[in-house]
Amino acid sequence: MSKEAINELRNIRITLVILTIFFVFSGCGRDQSVVDNTEDISGTIESRFQYSNMVELGDGNFGVLSGDSSNGVNGQEIKVYHYNETTNKLEYRTSKIIEE
C-alpha cells in the first residue's frame, strides 16, 4: 500500500471514531414524546358526572353531590368525606341518595 492510501485510511478511521463518540454522547434519539389523550377521556367523564358539586358540611366534613344518572335512581347522590388537617388525610364516611 502506498503512503497516501494509508494516510487516507487513517483519516477515515479518525472520522469514524469522532462520529461514534458524538452519537453516543448526543443521546441517539432518547427524546421521549408524550401523547396527551385527556381530550378523549375528559368528554366521557364530564358527560357522566355532569352535575358534580362540593358542599361544605362543617367540622372538616364535606359532601360531593353528583347527578349521576347511570345508577338508575332518580335524584342525586351525596358522598360524605372528612378531612383531618393534622394528619392531612381524607376519609370516606358515607353515601346517600337524595331525591328531589
N, C-alpha and C positions, 0 to 999 in steps of 0.2 A: 504494500500500500504506500501510496505517496504521502509525503508530509502534509500536503494540502488536504487530502481526504481525512487524515487522522485529526487535523485541527477542526475540520467541519463536523465530524462525528462528536468530538469533544464539546463543541458549541451546542450541538443538538442535545446532548446529554445534560449539559448545564441548564439549558432552557427547559427541558422536561422536569428536572428536579425543582426548579423555581416554580413552574406551573403547578406541580403536585403540592408543594408546600402552600402555595396561595390557595388552592382549592380546599385543602384540609383545614386551614385556619379561617377561611371565609364562610364556613358553615355548610356549604354544599346544599343549599335549599332547605335548611332546617326551619325556615319561617313557617309558622302554622297559621292557617286562616280559619277563623271561627265563623260558622254559619249560624245566624240567629233565626230560629224558627218560631219565635214567640208570637208572630203575627197569626199563624195558623191556630196555635193553642189558645191565644187570648180571645179569639172570636167565640170559641166553644165555651170557655169559662164565663165570659161576660153574658152570653145568652142563657146559660144555665143558672147563674147566680146574679140575675139582673137587679134584684131589689135588696142587695146586701147593705145593711146599716149597722153601725155600732151604737149601743145605748149605754150610757153611764148609769150604774145602779148604786154607786157609793161604796165606801169601805174597801176599795180595791176590787170590787166586783164590776163586771161589765158584761153586756149581752151582745151577741151578734145575731141580728134579726135578718132572716133571709126568706124571700118569697119563692122558694124552690118548688116548682110545680111537679117535679119528677117523682115526689114521694106519693102522689096520688091523693093527697089530703088537701081539702080547701083550707086556705088560711096560710099563716106564716109560722115558721119555726124559729124559736129563740134558743140559742146555746149560751149558757152562763159560764163565765170563766172568772177566776180570781187571780189577781196579780199581787205577789208578795214582793214589796220593794226591798226588803232586807236581803233576801236570797236571790232576787232577780229571777224568779221562776213564775211561770204561767201554769195554772192548774185548771183543768176542766171540771166543772161542778155538775151541771145537769142540762137536759134538753127538754123543751116542752113545745107543743103545738098550740099556737094562739089562733083561735077562729075569729073572724071579723064579724 
